[in-house]
Amino acid sequence: MKYISINHGIYDTNVNKEIIMKESQRRIQYNIENKQNKLDLSGLRLTSLPDNLPGSLQTLSVKHNQFTSLPDNLPGSLQNLDVSYNHLTSLPDNLPGSLHTLIIYNNQLTSLPDNLPGSLQELSIGFNQ
C-alpha cells in the first residue's frame, strides 16, 4: 500500500490523530528514502506541518487539510507550495525566497504579506475572504 486515503469526507470522523501522524511520517520517510523532492500530505486532516520536512524539498502539497497558519520555517529550497482548501487566515512573513508557485485558494485570507518572494511567478488566491 502506497498511501492511505482519508481525504474528501470518505474517512471515519473518529480517525485517530496518531494514525494521521503515522501516515504523514510514512510519506516523509518514503520521500527521504527515495530521494524525492516532492511531498504530498494532502487530505490527512493535519492541523500543523510535521517538524521534519526534508530540507531539499522543492514541491509540497498540503491541500485539503485543516491548517489555520503555516510555520515560519518552511524549507528554504521550496519552489512550489499548494495549501488550497485549508483554513488559513494569514501567511508567514518569511516565505522561502526560492518560491515560484503559491496556490492558496479556498482559504480565509484577508490580506497577503507585504514581502512576497521576488522569485514568485504564479500566485493563485481565489475564493478567500
Salt bridges, closest charged atoms under 4 A:
GLU18 OE2 - LYS22 NZ 3.25
GLU23 OE2 - ARG26 NH2 3.03
GLU23 OE2 - ARG27 NE 2.81
ASP82 OD2 - LYS63 NZ 3.98
